[in-house]
Amino acid sequence: LTGFIPPTRGNALVTGRTVAHPVGMSEVRRVMGVCPQFDTLWANLTAREHLELFAAIKGVQTEAIPVEAMRRIEEVRLTDAADRLAGTFSGGMRRRLSVAIALMGNPQVVFLDEPTTGMDPINRRHVWDVVEAAKQDRCVVLTTHSMEEADILGDTIAIMAKGRLRCLRSTSVTYI
């Protein structure tokens, strides 16, 4: 769905656009934010530089980039580390920066893969609050091994095993 790996067969639509064709996937990327399971950060860029770079890539207006970058830094509680090199960050700090990058530019759809792995309980809870707030005006697809995280953040929870959907549950109905 994120385009990191081309589909081998079938199709899926993200905001009505196909991911099975390169043109459709290109359109999906314009409205999508992604926090991959493994942080894709540059050790020699600061948190602020990462966010300013991704703001420009996501089409944030040039004059708004510094403000938007700082807003995201504050949102994930990296204010004191805004001008530190990402290579000096702990694992939890890198995850918080990756979540901030995924939310940059207010994408319509956000994919979060294990967003709070390696975080201490206080920062994990705070990032859950950030994700919960982000869900109010966009679609958030989250993958996790933590049932606690799924229960807290999921409006609909799908359980997969061996590549197959085994259970789909909304707040009111369970499907098998």
C-alpha positions in Angstrom: 0.0 0.0 0.0 2.9 2.4 0.6 4.7 1.5 -2.7 7.9 0.3 -1.0 7.4 -3.0 -2.6 5.5 -3.4 -6.0 2.4 -5.5 -5.8 2.7 -9.1 -7.1 -1.0 -9.4 -8.0 -4.4 -7.9 -7.1 -5.2 -4.3 -6.5 -6.0 -1.9 -3.7 -7.3 1.6 -3.7 -6.0 4.4 -1.4 -8.3 7.5 -1.5 -9.8 6.0 -4.7 -6.4 5.7 -6.4 -4.9 2.4 -7.5 -1.6 1.1 -6.0 -1.3 -1.5 -8.8 -0.2 1.0 -11.5 2.8 3.4 -11.3 0.6 6.4 -12.1 -1.9 5.6 -9.4 0.9 4.9 -6.9 2.4 8.3 -7.8 -0.9 9.9 -7.0 -1.2 8.0 -3.7 2.2 9.2 -2.6 1.1 12.8 -2.8 -1.6 12.2 -0.2 0.3 9.7 2.0 2.6 9.9 5.0 4.6 6.9 6.1 6.5 5.9 9.2 8.3 2.7 8.2 9.2 0.1 10.8 12.9 0.9 10.5 13.8 4.6 10.8 15.0 6.1 7.5 16.8 9.1 9.0 20.1 10.7 8.1 22.6 10.7 11.0 24.1 14.1 9.9 20.8 16.0 9.8 19.1 17.5 12.8 15.4 16.9 13.7 14.6 20.4 12.4 16.4 19.7 9.1 14.6 16.4 8.6 11.2 18.0 9.1 12.0 21.0 6.9 13.2 18.7 4.1 10.1 16.5 4.3 7.9 19.6 4.5 9.4 20.8 1.2 9.0 17.4 -0.4 5.3 17.3 0.8 4.6 20.7 -0.8 4.3 22.8 2.3 4.5 26.5 1.3 8.1 27.7 1.7 7.2 30.5 4.2 5.3 28.0 6.3 8.0 25.4 6.5 9.9 26.6 9.6 6.6 27.0 11.6 5.3 23.6 10.5 8.6 21.9 11.3 8.7 23.4 14.8 5.0 22.5 15.4 5.7 18.9 14.6 8.9 18.9 16.7 6.9 20.2 19.7 4.1 17.8 19.0 6.4 14.8 19.5 8.3 16.4 22.4 11.6 16.8 20.6 11.9 20.6 21.3 15.2 20.3 23.3 16.7 18.1 20.6 15.5 20.1 17.5 19.0 21.1 16.6 20.8 17.9 17.5 22.0 15.5 14.9 19.6 12.5 14.5 22.6 10.2 14.7 22.8 11.1 18.4 19.2 10.2 19.1 18.0 7.2 21.2 15.7 4.7 19.5 12.6 6.3 21.0 13.6 9.7 19.8 14.2 8.4 16.3 10.7 6.8 16.3 9.1 10.1 17.5 10.9 11.9 14.7 9.7 9.3 12.2 6.1 9.8 13.3 6.5 13.6 13.0 7.8 13.1 9.4 4.9 10.9 8.6 2.4 13.6 9.7 4.2 16.4 7.9 2.1 18.2 5.3 -1.2 16.9 6.8 -1.5 13.8 4.5 -4.9 12.3 4.0 -3.7 8.8 4.8 -0.9 7.8 7.2 0.7 4.4 7.5 2.5 3.8 10.8 4.5 0.6 11.1 5.3 -0.2 14.8 5.4 3.5 15.6 6.2 3.2 19.3 8.6 0.3 19.3 11.5 1.0 21.6 9.9 3.9 23.4 9.7 4.4 27.2 6.1 4.2 28.6 5.7 8.0 29.0 6.7 8.8 25.4 4.7 5.9 24.1 1.6 7.2 25.8 2.3 10.7 24.4 2.7 9.4 20.8 -0.5 7.5 21.2 -2.2 10.8 22.0 -0.5 12.4 18.9 -1.8 9.5 16.8 -5.3 9.7 18.3 -5.4 13.4 17.5 -4.2 12.7 13.9 -7.1 10.2 13.4 -9.6 13.0 13.7 -9.1 14.3 10.2 -7.3 11.5 8.3 -7.2 7.8 7.8 -4.5 6.1 9.9 -3.4 2.6 9.2 -1.2 1.2 12.0 0.6 -2.1 12.3 1.7 -3.3 15.7 2.4 -6.4 17.7 1.1 -4.7 20.8 -2.6 -5.5 21.5 -2.6 -2.7 24.0 -1.6 -0.3 21.3 -4.2 -1.8 18.9 -6.9 -1.5 21.5 -6.1 2.1 22.4 -5.7 3.4 18.9 -7.8 1.1 16.7 -11.3 1.9 15.6 -11.2 -1.3 13.5 -8.7 -4.0 14.3 -7.6 -6.7 11.8 -5.5 -9.7 12.9 -3.4 -11.4 10.4 -1.5 -14.7 10.7 0.7 -16.3 8.1 -0.3 -13.6 5.6 -4.0 -14.2 5.9 -6.7 -12.1 7.5 -8.0 -14.1 10.5 -10.2 -11.6 12.3 -11.7 -8.1 11.7 -13.2 -6.3 14.6 -14.8 -2.8 14.9 -16.0 -1.3 18.2 -19.4 -2.9 17.7 -19.1 -6.0 15.4 -16.7 -8.9 15.0 -16.3 -10.5 11.6 -14.6 -13.8 10.8 
